[in-house]
Amino acid sequence: MGADRDARHRRRSRAAARARPLGDDGRAVADAARAAAAVGAPGALSDGRGDGPRSRPWAGGALGGLVGGLLLLNTSERLFRELVPFLILMAAGLLAVQDQVRAWLVRRLANSGHSHLNEAWAAGPIFLAAIYGGYFGAGLSVIVLAVLGLVLDDNLTRLNALKQAIAFSVNITAAIFFLFSGQVVWPAAVVMAIGALIGGGLGGRLAGRVRPATLRRLVVAIGLVVGVIYLLRA
């Protein structure tokens, strides 16, 4: 009985940890990053308004976010601890190559000749990326943008808008799932939410005074250090 209670507590703790912000690409009920995605979502959705097929990758994102949330709550404590260092390092790597990904997309779209695939082809890859987004989330935006650039032939502005809508669908689906899962440690989630709001405000002011490239290098460096620390502790 005691072991069962401990296991349930650990799963709730992971759900609460899922609510903390970590990088680009994604997070849970109390995550300020989810609020930011929600603010940007109306513009992203309105850009794709009238494009029926575009709902396919968006729906794939929502379903993948749900699957990722289910996987998170059903992952053993040991496996989760083993995965976290690699997930953090991957997120840092994705942020480090974000500009290169965008530059590659610009070149590809400029030379595509407009022989595009149907939007339905994006649903499968987006679903797989969304599973990662629902499970961990950091770096999701870079993954989604790269996938969209591979399977769709559109300008970068519209691809970025679709990326925002997909990221929103992943985040909000995972958030709603965690909200009703009964696994969130609410005192911890509230503390994280307050910290996220304060950190977001201070970070926004700092970001306005620091060159984007410098800020990105700093975040990548912190991610690498944290990832290595977790790797050594695993």
N, C-alpha and C positions, 0 to 999 in steps of 0.2 A: 504493500500500500504506500509506504513512504517513498519507494522508488518511483512508483507511478506518479505521485504528486510532484516529485522532483522533475520528472520528465515533462509533465505538463507545464511546470513553471518555466523550464528552459525554453519550451516552444513559445510560451507567451513572451519571454524575454527577447527571443529572436524577432517576434512580430513587432515588439516595441522598438528594437534596434532598427528594424526595417523602416521605421518612421523618421530616421535621422537623415539629413541631407548628405550626399557624398557625390560630388562631381556632376557631369554633363546631363550623359545622358540622364537618374529617375528617379518624392517617394511614397510615403504611406499617409495614413489619416492626418497626422499632425505635422506633416512635412511642408515647410514653407515652399519648397520647390514645386510641389503639386499645386499650391495656390498660384504660383507664378505661371505655371503651365495653363491653369484654368483661365487666367486673365488673357493670355495670348491665344487661347483656343478660338474665341469667336471670330477673330480676324482670319485665322487659318481656315476655319470651316466655311466662312463666307467666301473665301477665295475659290474654294472648290464647289461652291453651290451650283447646282445644275449639272454637275458631272456625276451621273449615277454610278458608273463603274468605279469611281474613286472611293465609294463606300466599301469596296471589297478589301483593300489593304487596311482600311480603318477598322473594319469588323475583325479582320485577322489580328490586329493589334489588341483589341479588347479581349478576344478569346485567349490569345497568348498570355496577356497579363493575368487573367484568371488562372490559367494553368500554372504560371510561374508562382503565383501566390499559394496555390495548393501544394506545389512542390516544396516551397519554403517551410510551410507548417508541418510537412510530413517528412522533412529531412532529419536524419539523426543528428544529435549534437556533435558527434565526432566528425561526421562527414562535412557538416556545415563549417566547423572550425578548420578543416583541411582545405576547403574550397575558398574561404574568405581571402587568404593572402593572394591567391592567383587572380581572383576577381578584382581585387584592388589594384594589383599590378597591371592587369589588362585595361582597367578603366584609365589608369594613368597613361598607359601607352596610347590609348585611343585619343585622349586629350592632346597628347604630344604631336600626333600626326593629323590633327583636325584640319589645319590649314592645307596640308598636302592633299588630303581627301577632297577638300573643296576645290583646289586647283585642278586636280585630276578630273573632277566632275565638270568643271567649266570647259576644259579642253575636250572632253568626250562629247559634251552636248553641242559644242561648236562644230564638231566634225561628224556628227551623227548622221546627217543627211535625212533626218526625220523618218527613219524606218523603225518606228517604235513597236514594242510589244504591247499587247493589251494589258490594261491595269490588273486584270484578273491574275496575271502571272506574278504580280507582286505579293499577293495574299499569302502564299506559302512561305517565302523567305521572311516576310514581315511577322508572320505567326511565330517562326522560330526565334527571331530577334526579340519579340515581345515576351516570350517565355523567360528569356534572360532578364528582360526589363521588369517583369513581375517578381522575379526571384531576387534580383540584386539591384539592377537599374543603372548604375553608374556607367556612363559612356553610351547609353542607349541611343541618344540623338545622332551620334556619329555613325553608329551601325546602321540605323534606319536610313539616314541620308545616303550612305554608300549603297545600300540595297536598292533604294529608289532610283539612284543614278544608273545602276546596272540594268534594271528591268524597264524603266520608263524613259521616254524621250520627251522631255519638257524643259522649260527654262528653270534656272536655279531658284528663282524667286518662288515659283509655284511648287517646286519640289520641297523647298524649305517650309512652305506653308503646310503642305501635306504631312511633312515630318512632324510639325508641331501638333497637328490634329491626331496623328497616330500616337505620339508620345503622350498626349493628353488622355487618349482612350486607354492606353496601358496603365497609366498612373491612376486614373479615376476608378478603373475596374478593380485594380489591386486594392485601392483604398477602401472601396465599398466592401470588398470581400473581407478585408481585415477588420473593418468596423463591425461586421456581423458575425465574425468568427468566434468571438469571445476569448481570443488569445492575446489581445493587446493589454499590456500592463499600463493602465491609464495614467497613474502618477508619473511614471517615467516618460510616457508620451507627452504629457503636459509640460514637463520640464524641458524636453527636447524641443517642443514647439516654441516655448518662450526663448530658448537659446537660439533657435533658428531665426526667429523674428529679429532679435537683437543683432545677431551675427549678420543677417541679411542686410539690415540697415547700415551697420558699420562697414560691411564689405562693399556695399554700393557706393558709399562715400570714398572709400579707399580705391575702388576700381576706377573712379573718375580721375584720380590723381596719378595713377600708375599706368604705364604703357601696357596695352593688352598682351603683347608678347612677353613682357616681364612677368605680368601676373600669371600667365599660363605656365611659364617655366617654374614659378614658385609653387603653384598648385601641383604640377607634375612631380616636382621634387618632394613635396610633402607626401604625395601619394606613394611614391617609390619608397620613401623611408618607412612609412606606416606599413606598406606591404611587406617589406623585408622584415620588420619587427614581428609582424604576425606570422611570417613564414618561419622565423627562428623559434617562435613560441609554440608552433603547431606540433 
